[in-house]
Amino acid sequence: MVWKVIGGLLVLWLVLSVAGAVIEGLFWLAVVGGVLFAATAAVGWARDRKKLGP
């Protein structure tokens, strides 16, 4: 369930980043999408790492 949400968010942020890069006046959208993509990926990576444990 959590992975579906994280995957959905990653796709959403990727789409926002591409839209911001394609549409000239929306460069800020590309930056925000990129930051949110990186943050979501980091959270997913941390959750996976925590789940595996030592």
N, C-alpha and C positions, 0 to 999 in steps of 0.2 A: 504494500500500500504506500509506504513512504517513498519507495523508489519510483513509483509512478508519478507522485507529486514532484519529486526532484527532477525526474526526466522531463515532465511537462514544463516545469519552470525553465529548465535549460533550453528547451526548444523555443519557448516564448522569448527569452532573452536573446537568443540567436536571431530570431526573426526581427526583433526590434533593432538589433545592431545592424543587420543588413539593410533594413528599411531606412535607418538613419544615415547609412553610408551612401545609399542610392539617391535619396532625396536631398538635394543640395543644402537647403536651409535647416536641415535637422541633424547636423553633425553631433549636437549634444545628445540626441537620442542614441546614436551609435556608442558614444562614450558611456552613457548610463547603462545601456544594454550590456556592454562589455564588462563593466564593473559588477553588475548584478549576476552575469553569467559566471564570472570568476568566484564571486562570493558563494553562489549556489553550489558550484563544483567543489569548493573547499568544504562546505558543510557536508555534502554527500561523502566526500573522501574521509572527513573526520568521523562521521557516523559509522562508515564501513570499517575503519581502522579500530574504532572503539568496540565494535561488535566482535571483531576477531579476537581482541585481547591478547595478553601475553601467554 
